[in-house]
Amino acid sequence: MRTSAFLYPWDVVGDPDAAARVADLGVQQVTLAAAYHSTRALTPRHPGRRIVTAEHAAVLYPPDAARWAGRALRPYEQSWMASDDPYAEAAQALCDAGLQVHTWVVLAHNSRLGAEHPDTSVVNAYGDRYPWAPCIAQPAVRAYLVGLAAEAAVRGGAYGTELESCGWYGFAHLHAHDKIAGVGLGDAAQYLMSLCFCPDCRTGYAGHGLEAAELAASVRRALEPAWSGSGSPEAGWTGVEKLLGADLAATTLKWRGRVARTLQESVVAAVRAAAGPDFQVLLHADPAPYRCGANVGVDPEHIVSVADGVVLPCTGGDAAREAVLGPFAGREGVLAANFTVVTGMGGSPATLERDAAHAASLGANQLRLYHAGLASDPDLRAVAGALSRLGR
């Protein structure tokens, strides 16, 4: 199967051996970050450093000033790499090593945007803002995300793109400093905590027959057992229905689903208009439509009619892979199984051969490896061995 490894430009820039080292893993492709959120990352083999602190969400190339002139919402430039265009510099080195490069673009996850433009953020039923989560129902946010995707995805020499967070972000920040584990919230409660009540979403609920204040009160009542410790965490969409009631739950999902689907359609259309029809567009996705985050909830039938395929989270046991791959069974397009191969981040490179074969039996036709720059030397040796055996 075609295999791609995720990388940041800083894994390659300043390390003359990086590109060849990645090629030696046995991958054919690199998915290289062009627009990314804030992070603190190890560079365990880099000759000049061990830590990169990306202080805020940024594009890793010089943005087009003409495209963004006069717009309040615009991408932020990086300042932590001494390169005029770190994406291009890394991409060239990878291409020279015989690797095909695709862009990796993070969209609706940007804490600096929310800090500087607080009105763009998701607002929960308690009135708390999530500065890391731009509300994708807002026209200005949607226009920004569409413009960002068209620019960041279509970098020189790229053959395709993978779009992360192309949909709703919510309660879970997925950030190293999160302190949210004191109360055990199941994913049903997290869905309720991710419902947005900004003015645009309030109007959207009204268009579906819901009074926003009453909905927010229902959400708060549904969550009270979680705060008091008198209820057990609910999981899955049936858990959402149990907490909120089937009719209310269905109506919130109808509104949010329409917003996400139309954003995905607009983003993919903008990328294809900028790049041409042969440019591959994949979305990081989850087949449960209510899910928020990096792997956005999608309708499998809809998303494969819009994009060229999906990248699905497949780290974990057989049941987890079956849950995400099963709904895409028999559908056309790229079905890429994404495996974390960093042991310290919950990955299992030692079982990659077996896990990849299981994913293939469920219909996966490509592999993604997260993350070649973060993995230890023993993890990379395990990956290379697994890919060698899979290729026989």
KAPERA-V837505 format. One record per backbone hydrogen bond with DSSP energy under -1.0 kcal/mol. CO is the residue of the C=O (numbers start at 0). NH is the residue of the N-H. Records with the same first field share a line. If there is no record, write none. Layout:
# KAPERA-V837505
CO = NH  NH
This chain:
# KAPERA-V837505
1 = 366
2 = 27  28
3 = 368
4 = 30
5 = 371
6 = 32
7 = 10
8 = 11  12
11 = 14
14 = 17
16 = 20
17 = 21
18 = 22
19 = 23
21 = 24
22 = 25
27 = 99
28 = 4
29 = 101
30 = 6
31 = 103
33 = 59
34 = 105
35 = 57
38 = 53
40 = 51
42 = 45
49 = 42
51 = 40
53 = 38
57 = 35
58 = 77
59 = 86
63 = 67
67 = 70
75 = 58
80 = 82
84 = 88
85 = 89
86 = 90
87 = 91
88 = 92
89 = 93
90 = 94
91 = 95
93 = 98
94 = 97
99 = 29
100 = 158
101 = 31
102 = 161
103 = 33  34
104 = 163
106 = 108
109 = 113
110 = 114
111 = 115
112 = 116
116 = 119
117 = 120
119 = 134
121 = 129
122 = 196
123 = 126
127 = 123
129 = 132
131 = 109
132 = 121
134 = 137
137 = 141
138 = 142
139 = 143
140 = 144
141 = 145
142 = 146
143 = 147
144 = 148
145 = 149
146 = 150
147 = 151
148 = 152
152 = 154
154 = 157
158 = 279
159 = 102
160 = 281
161 = 104
162 = 283
163 = 106
164 = 107  166
167 = 292
174 = 177
182 = 184
185 = 189
186 = 190
187 = 191
188 = 192
197 = 201
198 = 202
199 = 203
200 = 204
201 = 205
202 = 206
204 = 207  209
205 = 208
210 = 214
211 = 215
212 = 216
213 = 217
214 = 218
215 = 219
216 = 220
217 = 221
218 = 222
222 = 226
223 = 227
224 = 228  229  230
233 = 187
235 = 239
236 = 240
237 = 241
238 = 242
239 = 243
240 = 244
244 = 248
245 = 249
246 = 250
247 = 251
248 = 252
249 = 253
250 = 254
251 = 255
252 = 256
253 = 257
254 = 258
255 = 259
256 = 260
257 = 261
258 = 262
259 = 263
260 = 264
261 = 265
262 = 266
263 = 267
264 = 268
265 = 269
266 = 270
267 = 271
268 = 272
269 = 273
270 = 274
271 = 275
275 = 278
279 = 160
280 = 307
281 = 162
282 = 310
283 = 295
285 = 297
287 = 290
290 = 296
293 = 164
295 = 285
298 = 302
299 = 303
301 = 304
302 = 306
307 = 333
308 = 282
309 = 335
310 = 284
311 = 337
316 = 320
317 = 321
318 = 322
319 = 323
320 = 324
321 = 325
324 = 327
325 = 328
327 = 330
333 = 309
334 = 364  365
335 = 311
336 = 367
337 = 313
338 = 369
339 = 347
341 = 344  346
342 = 345
347 = 350
348 = 351
350 = 354
351 = 355
352 = 356
353 = 357
354 = 358
355 = 359
356 = 360
358 = 363
359 = 362
365 = 336
366 = 3
367 = 338
368 = 5
369 = 340
370 = 374
375 = 379
376 = 380
377 = 381
378 = 382
379 = 383
380 = 384
381 = 385
382 = 386
383 = 387
384 = 388
385 = 389
386 = 390
388 = 391
